[in-house]
């Protein structure tokens, strides 16, 4: 209970937006270890495509697909205009919905059809 109260004070944190309640987060059934890693990276917003610039000591790049905004998991899943067609598998979903266990298979499919899967 005390941990939840402390967590509730983190309203502006990226992870709080995805996981507002401190409950166990089971792995999706029939998922591979690689898929679980990708899902976790997407939920915390720390992927190779979005954070490789830190290891290279470079400035944060814009999205290589549209060049309109800084690259982020939220941008790729919700905003990038060049992924609008592929994004139709998540009609009107929030970031939290897209990254939920019930939409896990849609997320993996989206990442594969956009050729992002191996870059996460």
Number of C-alpha atoms within 10 A of each C-alpha: 7 7 9 12 11 9 16 14 10 13 11 9 11 13 14 17 15 18 16 14 14 13 8 6 10 7 16 16 8 7 11 11 10 11 18 15 14 20 22 15 15 20 22 17 18 16 19 14 17 21 17 14 13 11 8 8 8 10 8 14 16 14 17 12 13 15 13 13 15 14 20 22 19 16 16 23 22 18 16 20 14 13 17 13 8 14 23 11 15 17 8 11 15 14 17 17 14 23 22 18 17 11 17 20 16 16 23 16 15 20 20 13 11 13 11 13 16 11 12 19
